[in-house]
Amino acid sequence: MSKKWVVVADQSRARIFAVDDPHGPLLQVDKLEHPEARKREQELTSDRPGRSFDSAGQGRHAMGTAVEPKKEEALRFAKQIADYLQAAHREGRFNRLLLVAGPPLLGLLRDKLKVLSGANISEIDKNLGQYEAQEIRSHLPDRL
């Protein structure tokens, strides 16, 4: 019998559900939190960007960051979710996976989960992170 997990994630929280019956309810297995994603951008950086001088002349320019702080936190959380799922898959806890997340996070997860071989992965691009398990189930296909 195949073991199916449903991962419902948003920018700051991921809930992992098991599905015992294809028509049955979602049973929460675990929850991952990333509180940094809830912070404002000003709280994620230590101070204003620095400034530098031109190599020739009197001009000065602001120095920016290569990646926006909020995007960097999203990347970190996607990696945290992917690492958790890779470990669980290695342990044989699931062999089918349904990812449910908004398009930006789903793209990051898709990229991080490329190395997850042997698992049948499906995706739904909806942000259902704020809903309870019963309401999430109503947004999913009748048969999982």
N, C-alpha and C positions, 0 to 999 in steps of 0.2 A: 504494500500500500504506500502511496506517495505521501510525503509529509509536506504540507504547504504552509508557508508563512505569508502574511500580509504585513508590509511595512508602510505605515502612514506617517509621513514626515512633513514638517514645516521648517522654517529657518531656525527654530530654537528647541524643537522637541521631536523625537521620533518614538512611535509606539510600535511594538512588534506583537503581532497577533498570530495565533495558530488557528488552523481551520481543520477540525476533525471530520466534519461532515460537509460535503460540497454545498449543501443547501442550508447548513447550520449557522449558528452565531460565531462571532469572532471571540476568541479567548485570549486575553492579554498575557503575553509571555514575559515581556520586559519593556522598559522605557529608558530612553537615553535623553538627557537634558543638555542643553548648551546655552546657559544663561547669558553669555557674552553677546549673543545675537540680539538680545533684547535691549542692549545698551545703545545709547545715542552715539553717533560717530565721534563727537567731541570727547566722550568718555573712553573711547578705544585708543586714542592717540595721546601721547604724553604732552605734546605742546604744538605750537604752530610750526609749519615747515620752515626749514632754515633758508638762508640766503647765500648766494655766492657771487663773487665778482667775475666780470668778463676777464678772459685772459689778456685782452688788449682793450684799453679804454677805461672809462669810468662807470660803465653800466653794472647793475646788479640784478640778479634774477632770483625768483623764489624757486626753491627745490621742492618737488613733489614726491609723492610715494609712487612706486611702480604699480601697486594694487590698492584699491580703495579698502579701508579698514573693514567695512561691512562685508565686502566680497571675500576678503581674506578669512573672516570668521565663518562665512558660508562654506568656503573650501575646507577649513579645518573640521567643521561639523560633518560634511560629506565624507571626509576621510575617516572620521570616528565611526560613522555608521557603517561604512564599507569594511573597516577593520573588524568590527563586531560581527557583521554578516559573514565575512570570510572565515573567521574562527568558528562560528556556529556551523557553517557548511562543512568545514573540515571534520568537525565532531559528529557529523551526520544528523544534525538536528532538523534539517529540512533539505529537500531536493527540488522543490518548486517555490518560486518567490514572486509575489505581486508587489511592485513598488507603486505607491500612491503618493504623489507630491505635486506641488505647483511646477510649471515648466522650468523656471530657473534652477531650482534645487534638483529636479529630476535629471536635468542635463548634467549637473555636477556628479550626481550619483551614478549615472550611466557611465560616465568617464572613469570613475573610481572603481566600478565593478567589472570592468573589462576582464580582469584577471580571474574572475569567479567562473571557473570552467566546470562543466558537468551539472550545472543548475539550469533549470528551465525558468527564465526570467520574463515576466510580463510587466507592462507599465500602464498606469492610468494617470494622465496629467490633470489632476484636480487637487486643489488645496483643501483637504478635509481634516487638517490637523486640529481644528478647534471643536470638532464634533465628538460625541460619545460613541462607543463601539456600536451600539444598536443603530444609530443614525448613519454611521460610516457604512455599515453592512447594507443599508437600504440604497446607497449610491453605487454599490458594486454589482457585478453581474449576478443573476440568480444562482448560477452554478459556478462555484470556484474550483 
